């Protein structure tokens, strides 16, 4: 997994979701209720968070058309980010 720093608009959403859910699994509807975002905005946010390594996605075992999401813990993400960030001397 390759972690990239999140833009501020995504950092805010990550922090809100983490405060409510920690690393517990959740669905799209739960995130939408917590954040109050329109579905289009949430789709873009989740896509970017997944691409940058901050969100894990799997299929819902009860309905393969739906997804289950899980936030990557900050400690794990920062450790991974530190490994991939080059230190300039």
C-alpha distances in whole Angstrom, upper triangle without the diagonal:
4,6,10,13,15,18,21,22,18,19,22,21,18,20,23,21,20,23,24,22,19,17,19,19,21,22,22,26,25,23,26,28,27,26,29,27,28,26,26,24,22,21,20,18,16,15,14,12,10,10,9,6,9,11,10,13,15,19,21,23,27,26,24,24,23,19,18,16,14,13,11,13,14,14,11,9,12,11,8,10,13,11,10,14,17,20,23,26
4,7,10,12,16,19,20,17,17,20,20,17,20,23,21,20,23,25,23,20,18,21,21,22,23,23,27,26,24,26,29,27,26,29,27,28,26,25,23,22,20,19,17,16,15,13,12,10,9,7,6,9,11,12,15,18,21,24,26,29,28,26,26,25,21,20,18,16,14,12,14,14,14,11,9,11,11,7,8,11,9,8,11,14,17,20,23
4,7,9,13,15,17,14,13,17,17,14,16,19,18,17,20,22,20,18,16,20,20,21,22,22,25,24,21,24,26,24,23,26,24,26,24,24,21,20,19,17,15,14,14,11,9,9,9,5,5,7,10,12,15,18,22,24,27,30,29,27,27,25,21,20,17,15,12,10,12,11,12,10,6,8,9,6,5,9,9,8,10,13,16,19,22
4,6,9,13,14,12,12,15,16,14,16,19,18,18,21,23,22,20,19,22,22,22,23,23,26,25,22,24,26,24,22,25,23,25,24,22,20,19,18,16,14,14,13,10,9,10,9,5,7,8,12,14,17,20,24,26,29,32,31,28,28,26,22,22,18,17,14,12,14,12,14,12,9,9,11,9,7,10,11,9,9,13,15,18,21
4,7,9,12,10,9,13,14,12,14,17,17,16,19,21,21,19,19,22,22,22,24,23,25,24,21,23,25,23,21,23,22,24,23,22,19,18,19,16,14,14,14,11,10,12,11,7,9,9,13,16,19,22,26,28,31,33,32,30,29,27,24,23,19,18,14,13,14,11,13,13,9,9,12,11,8,11,13,11,10,13,15,18,21
4,6,8,6,6,9,10,9,11,14,14,14,17,19,19,17,17,20,20,20,21,20,22,21,18,19,22,19,17,20,18,20,20,19,15,15,16,13,10,12,12,8,7,11,10,7,9,8,11,15,17,21,24,26,29,31,30,28,27,25,22,21,17,16,13,13,14,12,15,15,11,11,15,14,11,14,16,14,14,17,19,21,25
4,6,5,6,9,10,11,12,15,16,16,18,20,21,20,20,23,23,22,22,21,23,22,19,19,22,20,17,19,17,19,19,18,14,14,16,13,10,13,13,10,10,13,13,10,13,12,14,18,20,24,26,28,31,33,32,30,29,26,24,23,20,19,16,16,17,15,18,18,15,15,18,17,14,17,19,17,16,19,21,22,26
4,5,5,6,9,10,10,12,14,15,16,19,20,19,20,23,23,22,23,21,23,22,18,19,21,18,15,17,16,18,19,18,15,15,17,14,11,14,15,12,12,15,16,13,15,13,16,19,22,25,28,29,33,34,33,32,30,27,25,24,20,20,16,17,17,15,18,19,16,16,20,19,16,19,22,20,19,22,23,24,27
4,6,6,7,9,10,11,13,15,16,18,19,19,20,22,22,20,20,18,20,19,15,15,17,15,12,14,12,14,16,15,11,11,14,11,9,12,13,11,11,15,15,14,16,14,15,19,20,24,26,27,31,32,30,30,28,25,23,22,19,19,16,17,18,17,20,21,18,18,22,21,19,22,24,22,22,25,26,27,31
4,5,5,6,8,10,11,12,14,16,16,16,17,19,18,17,18,16,18,17,13,14,16,14,11,14,12,14,15,14,11,10,12,10,7,9,11,8,7,11,12,11,12,10,11,15,17,20,23,24,27,29,27,27,25,22,19,19,15,15,12,14,15,14,17,18,14,16,19,18,16,19,22,20,20,23,25,27,30
4,6,5,6,9,10,10,12,14,15,14,15,18,19,18,19,18,20,18,15,16,18,15,12,16,15,17,18,18,14,13,15,14,10,12,14,11,9,13,14,12,13,10,12,16,18,22,24,25,29,30,29,29,27,24,21,20,16,15,12,13,13,11,15,16,13,13,17,17,15,17,20,19,18,22,23,25,28
4,5,5,6,9,10,11,13,14,14,16,18,19,18,19,17,18,17,13,14,15,12,10,13,12,16,17,17,13,13,15,14,11,13,15,13,12,15,17,15,16,13,14,18,20,23,25,26,29,30,30,29,28,25,22,21,17,16,13,15,15,13,17,18,16,16,20,20,18,21,24,23,22,25,26,28,32
4,5,5,6,8,10,11,12,13,14,16,16,14,15,13,15,13,9,11,12,9,7,10,10,13,14,14,11,9,12,12,8,10,13,12,10,13,15,14,15,11,12,15,16,20,22,22,26,27,26,26,24,21,18,17,14,13,11,13,14,13,17,18,16,17,21,20,19,22,24,23,23,27,28,31,34
4,6,5,6,8,10,10,10,11,13,14,13,14,14,16,14,10,12,14,11,10,13,13,16,16,17,14,11,14,13,9,10,13,11,9,11,14,12,12,8,9,13,15,18,21,21,24,26,25,25,24,21,18,16,12,11,8,10,10,10,14,14,12,14,17,17,16,19,21,21,21,25,26,29,32
4,6,5,6,9,10,9,12,14,15,15,17,16,18,15,12,14,15,11,10,14,15,18,19,20,16,14,17,17,13,13,17,15,12,15,17,15,15,11,12,16,18,21,24,24,27,28,28,28,27,24,21,18,15,13,10,11,11,10,13,15,13,14,18,18,17,20,22,22,22,26,26,29,32
4,5,5,7,9,10,12,14,15,13,15,14,15,12,10,11,11,8,7,11,12,16,17,18,15,13,16,17,13,14,17,16,14,16,19,18,17,14,14,17,18,21,23,23,26,27,27,27,26,22,20,18,15,13,11,14,13,13,16,18,17,18,21,22,21,23,26,26,26,29,30,33,36
4,5,5,6,7,9,10,11,10,12,12,12,10,7,10,10,7,8,11,12,15,15,17,15,12,15,15,12,12,15,15,12,14,17,16,15,12,11,13,15,18,20,19,22,23,23,23,23,19,16,14,11,10,8,11,11,12,16,16,15,17,20,20,20,23,25,25,26,29,31,33,36
4,5,5,4,7,9,11,11,14,14,16,13,10,14,14,11,11,15,16,19,19,21,18,15,18,18,14,14,17,16,13,15,18,16,15,11,11,13,15,18,21,20,23,24,25,25,25,21,18,15,12,10,7,9,8,9,12,14,13,15,17,18,18,21,23,23,24,27,29,32,34
4,6,6,10,11,13,13,16,16,17,13,12,15,14,10,11,15,17,20,21,23,20,17,20,21,17,17,20,20,16,18,21,20,19,15,15,17,19,21,24,23,26,27,27,28,27,24,21,18,15,13,11,13,11,12,14,16,16,17,20,21,21,23,26,26,26,30,31,34,36
4,6,10,9,11,11,13,14,14,10,10,12,11,8,10,13,16,19,19,22,19,16,19,20,17,16,20,20,17,19,22,21,20,16,15,17,18,20,22,21,23,24,24,25,25,21,19,16,14,12,11,14,13,14,17,18,18,20,23,23,24,26,28,29,29,33,34,37,40
4,6,6,8,8,11,13,13,10,9,13,12,10,12,15,17,19,19,21,19,16,18,20,17,15,19,19,16,17,20,19,17,14,13,14,15,17,18,17,20,21,22,22,22,19,16,13,11,9,8,11,11,13,16,16,16,19,21,21,22,25,26,27,28,32,33,36,39
4,6,9,10,13,15,16,13,12,16,16,13,14,18,19,22,21,23,21,18,20,21,17,16,19,19,15,16,19,18,16,12,12,13,15,17,19,19,21,23,23,24,24,21,18,14,11,8,7,9,8,10,12,13,13,16,18,18,19,21,23,24,25,29,30,33,36
4,7,9,12,15,17,14,13,17,17,15,16,20,20,23,22,23,22,18,19,20,17,15,18,18,14,14,18,17,14,11,10,10,12,14,16,16,18,20,21,21,22,19,15,12,9,6,5,7,6,10,12,11,12,15,16,17,18,21,22,23,24,28,29,33,36
4,6,10,13,14,12,12,16,16,14,16,19,20,22,21,23,22,18,19,21,18,16,19,20,16,16,19,19,16,14,11,11,12,13,15,14,16,17,19,19,20,17,14,10,8,6,8,10,10,13,15,15,16,19,20,20,22,24,25,26,28,31,33,36,39
4,7,10,12,10,11,14,15,14,16,18,19,20,19,21,20,16,17,19,17,14,17,18,15,14,18,18,16,13,10,9,9,10,11,10,12,14,15,16,16,13,10,6,5,5,8,11,12,16,18,17,17,20,22,21,23,26,26,27,28,32,34,38,41
4,7,8,6,7,10,11,11,13,15,16,17,15,18,17,14,14,17,15,12,15,17,15,14,18,19,17,14,11,11,10,11,11,10,13,14,14,15,15,11,9,6,5,6,9,13,14,17,20,19,19,22,24,23,24,27,28,28,30,34,36,39,42
4,6,5,7,9,10,11,13,14,14,15,12,15,15,12,12,15,14,11,14,17,15,14,18,19,18,16,12,12,10,10,10,9,12,12,12,13,12,8,6,5,6,9,11,15,17,20,23,22,21,24,26,25,26,29,30,30,31,35,37,40,44
4,5,5,6,9,10,11,11,11,11,9,11,12,8,9,12,11,9,12,15,14,13,17,18,18,16,12,13,11,12,12,11,15,15,13,14,12,8,7,8,8,11,13,16,19,21,24,23,22,25,27,26,26,30,31,30,31,35,37,40,43
4,5,5,6,9,10,10,10,11,9,13,13,10,11,15,14,13,15,18,17,17,20,22,21,19,16,16,14,15,15,13,16,15,14,16,14,10,10,10,11,13,15,19,21,23,26,26,25,28,30,29,29,33,34,33,34,38,40,43,46
4,5,5,6,9,10,11,13,12,15,15,11,13,16,14,13,16,18,17,17,21,21,20,18,15,15,14,15,16,14,17,16,16,17,16,13,12,10,10,12,13,17,18,21,24,24,23,26,28,27,28,31,32,32,33,37,39,42,45
4,5,5,6,8,9,11,10,13,12,8,11,13,11,10,14,15,13,14,18,18,18,15,12,14,13,15,16,15,19,19,18,19,17,13,12,11,9,11,11,15,17,18,22,21,20,23,26,25,25,28,30,29,30,34,36,38,42
4,5,5,5,6,7,7,10,10,7,10,12,11,11,14,16,15,16,19,20,20,17,15,17,16,18,18,17,21,20,19,20,17,14,13,13,12,14,15,18,20,21,25,25,23,26,29,28,27,31,32,31,32,36,38,40,44
4,6,5,8,10,10,14,13,11,14,16,15,14,18,19,18,20,23,23,23,20,18,19,18,20,20,19,22,21,20,22,20,17,16,15,14,16,16,20,21,22,26,26,25,27,30,30,30,33,35,34,35,38,40,42,46
4,6,8,11,12,15,13,11,14,16,14,14,18,18,17,18,22,22,21,18,16,18,18,20,21,20,23,23,22,23,22,18,17,15,14,14,14,18,18,19,23,23,22,24,27,27,27,30,32,32,32,36,37,40,43
4,5,9,10,13,10,9,12,13,11,12,16,16,15,17,20,20,20,17,16,18,18,21,22,21,25,24,23,24,22,19,17,17,15,15,14,18,19,19,23,23,22,24,27,26,26,29,31,30,30,34,35,38,41
4,7,9,12,10,9,13,14,13,14,17,18,17,20,22,22,23,20,18,21,20,23,23,22,26,25,24,25,23,19,19,18,17,18,18,21,22,23,26,27,25,27,30,30,29,32,34,33,33,37,38,40,44
4,6,8,6,6,10,11,10,12,14,15,15,17,19,20,21,18,17,20,19,21,22,22,25,25,23,24,21,18,18,18,16,18,17,21,22,23,26,27,24,26,30,29,28,31,33,31,32,35,37,39,42
4,5,5,6,9,10,11,12,14,16,16,18,20,21,22,20,19,21,20,22,22,22,25,25,23,23,20,17,17,18,17,20,20,23,25,25,29,29,27,29,32,31,30,33,35,33,33,37,39,41,44
4,5,5,6,9,10,10,12,14,15,16,18,20,21,19,17,18,17,19,18,18,22,22,19,19,16,14,14,16,15,18,18,21,24,25,29,28,26,28,31,30,29,32,34,32,33,36,38,41,44
4,5,5,6,9,10,11,13,14,15,17,19,20,19,17,19,17,20,20,20,24,24,21,21,17,16,16,18,17,19,19,22,25,25,29,28,26,28,31,29,28,32,33,31,31,35,37,39,43
4,5,5,6,9,10,11,12,14,15,17,18,17,16,18,17,20,21,21,25,25,23,22,20,18,17,18,16,18,17,20,22,23,26,26,23,25,28,27,25,29,30,29,29,32,34,36,40
4,5,5,6,8,10,10,12,14,15,16,14,13,15,14,17,18,18,22,22,20,20,17,15,13,14,12,14,14,17,20,20,24,23,21,23,26,25,24,27,29,27,28,31,34,36,39
4,5,5,6,9,10,10,12,14,15,14,12,14,12,15,16,17,21,21,19,18,15,13,12,13,12,15,15,18,21,21,25,24,21,24,27,25,24,28,29,27,28,31,34,36,39
4,6,5,6,9,10,11,12,14,14,12,15,14,17,18,20,24,24,22,21,18,16,15,16,14,16,16,18,20,21,24,23,20,23,25,23,22,26,27,24,25,28,31,33,36
4,5,5,6,9,10,11,12,11,10,13,13,16,18,20,23,24,22,21,19,17,15,15,12,14,13,15,17,17,21,20,17,19,22,21,19,23,24,23,23,26,29,31,34
4,5,5,6,8,10,10,9,7,9,9,13,15,16,20,21,19,18,16,14,11,11,9,11,10,12,15,16,20,18,16,19,21,19,19,23,24,22,23,27,29,32,35
4,6,5,6,9,10,10,9,10,10,13,15,17,21,22,20,18,16,15,12,13,11,13,13,14,17,18,21,20,17,20,22,19,19,23,23,21,22,26,28,31,34
4,5,5,6,9,9,9,11,12,16,18,20,24,25,24,22,20,18,16,16,13,14,13,13,16,16,19,18,15,17,20,17,16,20,21,18,19,22,25,27,31
4,5,5,6,5,5,9,10,14,17,19,22,24,23,21,20,18,14,14,11,11,9,10,13,13,16,15,12,14,17,15,14,18,19,17,18,22,24,27,30
4,5,5,6,5,6,7,11,14,16,20,22,20,18,18,16,12,12,9,10,9,10,13,14,17,15,12,15,17,15,15,18,19,17,19,22,25,28,31
4,6,8,8,9,10,14,17,19,22,25,23,21,20,18,15,16,13,14,13,12,16,16,18,16,13,16,17,14,14,18,18,15,17,20,23,26,29
4,6,8,10,12,16,19,22,25,27,26,24,23,21,18,17,14,14,12,11,13,13,15,13,10,12,14,11,10,14,15,12,14,17,20,22,26
4,6,7,10,14,17,20,22,25,24,22,22,20,16,15,12,11,9,8,11,11,13,10,8,11,12,10,10,13,14,12,14,18,21,24,27
4,7,10,14,17,19,22,24,24,22,22,19,16,14,10,9,6,5,8,9,11,10,7,10,12,11,11,14,15,14,16,20,22,25,28
4,7,10,13,15,18,20,20,18,18,15,12,10,7,6,5,6,9,11,14,12,10,14,15,14,14,18,18,18,19,23,26,29,32
4,7,11,13,15,18,17,16,16,14,10,8,6,5,6,7,11,13,15,13,12,16,17,15,16,19,19,19,21,25,27,31,34
4,7,9,12,15,14,12,13,10,7,6,5,7,9,10,14,17,19,16,16,19,20,18,19,23,23,22,24,28,31,34,37
4,7,9,12,11,9,11,9,6,5,7,9,12,13,17,20,21,19,18,22,23,21,23,26,25,25,27,31,34,37,40
4,6,9,8,6,7,6,5,6,9,11,15,17,20,23,25,22,22,26,27,25,26,30,29,28,31,35,37,41,44
4,5,5,5,7,5,5,5,9,12,16,18,21,24,26,24,24,28,29,27,28,32,32,31,34,37,40,43,46
4,6,6,10,9,9,9,12,15,18,20,23,26,28,26,26,30,30,29,31,34,33,33,36,39,42,45,49
4,7,9,8,10,10,14,17,20,23,25,29,31,29,29,33,33,32,34,37,37,36,39,43,45,48,52
4,5,6,8,10,14,17,21,23,26,29,31,29,29,33,34,32,33,37,37,36,38,42,45,48,51
4,5,7,10,13,16,20,22,25,28,30,28,28,31,32,30,31,35,34,34,36,40,43,46,49
4,7,10,13,17,20,23,26,29,31,29,28,32,33,31,32,35,35,34,36,40,43,45,49
4,7,10,14,17,20,23,25,28,26,25,29,30,28,29,33,33,32,34,38,41,43,47
4,6,10,13,16,19,22,24,22,21,25,26,25,26,29,29,28,31,34,37,40,43
4,7,10,13,16,19,21,20,19,23,24,23,24,27,28,27,29,33,36,39,42
4,7,10,13,15,18,16,16,19,21,20,21,24,25,24,26,30,32,35,39
4,6,9,12,15,13,13,16,18,17,18,21,22,22,24,28,30,33,36
4,6,9,11,11,10,13,15,14,15,18,19,20,21,25,27,30,33
4,6,9,7,6,10,11,11,12,15,16,16,18,22,24,27,30
4,6,5,6,9,10,11,12,14,16,17,18,22,23,27,29
4,5,5,6,8,10,10,12,14,15,16,19,20,24,26
4,5,5,6,9,10,11,13,15,15,18,19,23,25
4,6,5,6,9,10,11,13,14,18,19,23,25
4,5,5,6,9,10,11,12,16,17,21,24
4,5,5,6,9,10,10,14,15,18,21
4,5,5,6,9,10,13,14,18,20
4,5,5,7,9,12,14,18,20
4,5,5,6,10,12,15,18
4,6,5,8,9,13,15
4,6,8,10,13,16
4,6,9,13,16
4,6,9,13
4,6,10
4,6
4
